[in-house]
Amino acid sequence: MSDKFLPYSRQVIDENDIAAVANVLRGDWLTTGPYVKDFEEAFANTVEARHAVACSSGTAGLHLITAGLGIGPGDQVILPSITFLATANAVSYVGAQVVFSDVDGETGLMGPPQLQEALSRAEANRIKAVIPVHLNGQCSKMEDLQKIAGDVPLIEDACHALGACEIFSGKKPAKIGSCYSSRAAMFSTHAVKAIATGEGGMITTNDNRLVETLRTLRNHGIVRDKERFRIKTNEPWYYEMHELGFNYRLTDLQCALGLSQLSKLKWFIEKREKLQQRYAITLSKLGKYVKPIQTVDHCTPAWHLLVVLIDFDGLGVTRADVVQALTTKGIGTQVHYIPVHSQPYYLKRSSTPFLSGVELYYSRCLSLPLWPGMSMEQVDYVVLSLGEVLGLNI
Ligand SMILES: *Cc1c(COP(=O)(O)O)cnc(C)c1O
């Protein structure tokens, strides 16, 4: 074991990635250049969507979607409480209210029963969207959620699930991001995600009108298409602003890096899968107090996080002590996530009942290191160390 600290996640960058970025630095366009379209096209092809829109972060992308769908003050949006803050914040940015749903205590996913229960708490005529989160790289049961949501559009927070598929009986698997039962899907290319551009995001959609709105909002709300001008003019510098937009563009430096990273996605996911399998085998030796999250059978996952559910109470240890002890052994861990509805900001704005699945999941979850640059020996070291810290012998 090397004496270097093992983080819970990090990017894997090779010489081709570095050359791709250097190439942009030598060229004419640092931003709004040709790599943006290239990255968008390659991404859309990868997930089998009609359109892809690159943006400055996953958070920015979620905000573009809520704004682009015209969600605003007085509206409500349902999303699971086990997610990153950004999912909820994208709803708050446009002045709408978040209705937090419960999750399955073993998978952390918002399933059909949890969505049903959240709908019963929301006001039917105010609900404008539902945002399932494909937590840890396992997908939500989109078809079933869509049936329950009815006319209300689904927006996928797919930040964990680039490369995952939903599988159905008697039908071809559907790639996450192909938007087979959603209006749009959002991915992040933050450094710890499946592919890295530092900061960055990508929206996919099959909706020809929505994609135009998203592109306009990404660039200050500026319209350059003469056909859409309110004033007839031939002034070559002329443009119009029809809506309040943002600067949520992704640079060519990042898009070139993203393209290069995307070419390795298959390898990244296969390696994550192998590491996950190794974890599953070695973790099973620790006994009943420690188990990897339950895998769902409607999904071919793209493992983003390696979450174990630990019965800390049963073992008579605190999670804080375990995290500290692992840090001392050079192992980074994280907790994904603190229930968003319990954050002071949201306590004031949403009245959420006790969510038993959320509490069950949150009280036990711990994310162990998982990223494609890791070795099988490092997995074994992590599990051995975890066993030692928990007082369990392998
Ligand atoms: C990373 C992440 C986001 C936000 O993406 P950024 O690119 O960091 O803005 C949103 N939701 C989930 C579930 C994420 O993991």
The ligand as a Tripos MOL2 file, in Angstrom:
@<TRIPOS>MOLECULE
LIG
   15    15     1     0     0
SMALL
NO_CHARGES

@<TRIPOS>ATOM
      1 C1        -22.6570   16.6880   -8.6280 C.3       1 LIG1
      2 C2        -24.1290   16.6980   -8.4810 C.ar      1 LIG1
      3 C3        -24.9130   17.8120   -8.8160 C.ar      1 LIG1
      4 C4        -24.3490   19.1500   -9.1890 C.3       1 LIG1
      5 O1        -23.4140   19.1390  -10.1760 O.3       1 LIG1
      6 P1        -22.2700   20.2780  -10.2120 P.3       1 LIG1
      7 O2        -21.6500   20.0330  -11.5430 O.co2     1 LIG1
      8 O3        -21.3630   20.0310   -9.0770 O.co2     1 LIG1
      9 O4        -22.9470   21.5860  -10.1520 O.co2     1 LIG1
     10 C5        -26.2900   17.7010   -8.7220 C.ar      1 LIG1
     11 N1        -26.8720   16.5660   -8.3020 N.ar      1 LIG1
     12 C6        -26.1520   15.4870   -7.9520 C.ar      1 LIG1
     13 C7        -26.8660   14.2510   -7.5030 C.3       1 LIG1
     14 C8        -24.7590   15.5220   -8.0160 C.ar      1 LIG1
     15 O5        -24.0460   14.4610   -7.6330 O.3       1 LIG1
@<TRIPOS>BOND
     1     1     2 1
     2     2     3 ar
     3     2    14 ar
     4     3     4 1
     5     3    10 ar
     6     4     5 1
     7     5     6 1
     8     6     7 2
     9     6     8 1
    10     6     9 1
    11    10    11 ar
    12    11    12 ar
    13    12    13 1
    14    12    14 ar
    15    14    15 1
@<TRIPOS>SUBSTRUCTURE
     1 LIG1         1 GROUP 0 **** ****
